Amino acid sequence: MSNGLDARTWGVLADLDESQVYRVLFALSDARIAGYVLPVRATVLEAGDPEIAWRLRVDLQQFRIAEDRVMEVLRYARPRRAPRPPRGTRRRLRVPLVRRAR
């Protein structure tokens, strides 16, 4: 799953729970940071731990900004609002999440 933005290089940022995937991808999209997730097999340490984790990869050139945004989303369950664009500029349309073909 991707947020529809492209990057030249990717870096692994985090392993997410399935319930966090959409919030994180939308927050990265709002910040204009490319990101995608793929399911990976996780090591089960205790009974009840999920067997699948969602590995988040982000644009390597914006890694630090993405790290801050993801921590904000995971800590507060929603990102802070981005500053409003100057008057007279057009608002960007939300990019739909797309699945990559296998």
DRENDOLO-95222 format. One record per residue: x, y, z of N, C-alpha, C in turn; residue in one letter. Coordinates in steps of 0.2 Angstrom, whole numbers, plus 5000, padded with zeros to 4 digits. Layout:
XYZXYZXYZA;...
This chain:
500449945000500050005000500450065000M;500250114996500650174995500250234996S;500550294998500150354998500150394992N;500450364986500350394980500950444978G;501450454982501950494981502550454979L;503050484975503650444973504250474976D;504750424976505350444979505950404975A;506550434975507050394972507350344977R;507450354983507750314988507250304994T;507250244997506850235002507250205008W;506950225014507250205020506750175025G;506850115029506450085033506350135039V;505750155041505650195047505350155053L;504850115052504550085058504150025055A;504049975060503549925059502849945063D;502349945059501749975062501249915063L;500749925067500149885068499649895062D;499249855061498749865055498349925056E;498149935063497749995064498050055063S;498650065063499050125062499250145055Q;499150095050499350105043499050165040V;498450165040498050225036498250295039Y;498250295046498350365049499050385047R;499550345047500250365046500250385039V;500050345034500050355027499750425025L;499150435028498750495027499150555030F;499450545035499850605038500450615034A;500850565032501350575027501150615021L;500650595018500350625012500250695013S;499950715019499750785020500450825021D;500950795023501650825024502050825017A;501750795012502050785005502650745006R;502650685010503150645011502950575008I;503350545003503150485000503250425005A;502850385005502850325010502450265007G;502650205009502250145008502450095013Y;501950045014502049995019501949925015V;502249875018502249805015502149765021L;501749705021501749665026502349615027P;502649605033503249565034503049515040V;503349465040503249415045503649445051R;503249445057503549475063503749415068A;504149425072504349375077503849385083T;503549325085503049325090503449315097V;503449355101503749355107503249325113L;502649345113502149325118501549305114E;501149265118500549245115500049305114A;499749305108499349355106499649415102G;500349405101500649455097500549445090D;500449495085500249485078500849445075P;500649405070501249375066501449415060E;501049465058501149505053501249575055I;501849615053501949685055501949725048A;501749785048501749825042502349865042W;502849855038503449895038503449955033R;503550015037503450075034504150095031L;504150115024504650145021504550215019R;504950265019504850335018505450355013V;505250415010505750445006506350465010D;506950435008507550445012507750515013L;507650565008507850635008507450665013Q;506850645015506450675020506350635026Q;506850595028506750545033506650575040F;507050625042506950655048506250685049R;506050725044505350755044504850695045I;504950645041504450585042504450555049A;505050555051505150525058504750565063E;504850625063504450675067503750665067D;503450665060502750665059502450595061R;502850545060502550475062502550475070V;503050495073503050495081502450545083M;502350595080501750635082501150605081E;501050565076500450535074500350475079V;500850435081500750375085500750405092L;501050455094500950485101500350515103R;500050555098499450595099498850565095Y;498950515092498450485088498150525082A;498450585081498350625075498850685075R;499050695069499550745068499250815069P;499750865071499550935071499350965064R;498951015064498751035058499351075055R;499451065048499951095045499751175044A;500251215044500151285043499651305037P;499251345037498851365031499251395026R;499051375020499451405014499251485013P;499751525010499551595010498951605005P;498651655007497951675003498151674996R;497651644992497651654985497951584982G;498251544986498551484983498051424983T;498051384979497551334978497751274983R;497151244986497251194991497451124987R;497851084989498051024986497550974988R;497350934983496850884983497150824987L;496850784991497050724995497250674990R;497850644990498050584986497750524989V;497350484984497050424987497650374988P;497550324993497950274994497850224988L;498450194986498350144980498750084982V;498550024980498849964981499349954975R;499949934976500349914970500249844968R;500249844961500149774958500749724960A;500549664961501049614963501349584957R;
